[in-house]
Structure formats: structure tokens, C-alpha cells
Amino acid sequence: MSLLRSDIWCGVFVRRHNDLGHMCVVSRRGDPIAGQVFIEVDHLDGTQSLYTPAPLLSRSDDTAGLVFQRRLHRVEPPKVRERIAREVEFDPDLWVLSLDLRGDDIGIDLAN
């Protein structure tokens, strides 16, 4: 099964979280069709987490949507910004979604 366009997936993710009362915005727009999606989560306690696309090898065959891995977990915000900046240098078509959330469940599929 083919994946959704990046712009549509990001729009749905932002809308869903805003409807739930979470603050979620697109911090960086990437390629609308096939840009990679990074999600930075501000836990509102001085820490942030970063979710990035999972490698294809770690995905199961029955997964139709995007699958992520937690790259950084509850670290200082400069570490997340630095990681995103390095990725943008490598891939300028990258999307970045910023989410304010007190918990850890952001409602995405995570690789095992």
C-alpha cells in the first residue's frame, strides 16, 4: 500500500492534536509529496523528545502508514534543535512538527 503525501499526513496530525487540545504546529514545511517527517515534543517540563522516521528494515509488512522511532527522549531542548539542524543540512525537504504534550503517547506507530 502506498503512503500518504507528507503534506496531507502532517495536516491530519496537526489537526488531530489541536482538536484534542494540544498545541501542535508545522515548524518547517518540507517536500509536500515525499518529505521526511520529524516530530519534536515539548513535554512542558523543560525536556523534549524527538521522533524520526524508522528505518525500513524495522517496519512490519502490515504497516500502511508512517512508522517512527524515538531518537531522543526527554533531553534538553538544544539537543533536539541541534539534531534537527543537522538533518536539515542533509535533507532540506524535511518536515518538522512541534507538539506540546505532557505525556509520552503522541499517537503514532513506533518501530519495535
C-alpha positions, 0 to 999 in steps of 0.5 A: 500500500502506498503512503500518504503525501507528507503534506496531507499526513502532517495536516491530519496530525496537526489537526488531530492534536489541536482538536484534542487540545494540544498545541501542535504546529508545522515548524518547517514545511518540507517536500509536500509529496515525499518529505521526511517527517520529524516530530519534536515534543515539548513535554512542558517540563523543560525536556523534549523528545524527538521522533524520526522516521524508522528505518525500513528494515524495522517496519512490519509488512502490515504497516500502511502508514508512517512508522517512527522511532524515538531518537531522543527522549526527554533531553534538553531542548538544544539537543533536539534543535541541534539534531534537527539542524543537522538533518536539515543540512542533509535533507532540506525537504524535511518536515518538522512538527512541534507538539506540546504534550505532557505525556509520552503517547503522541499517537503514532506507530513506533518501530519495535 
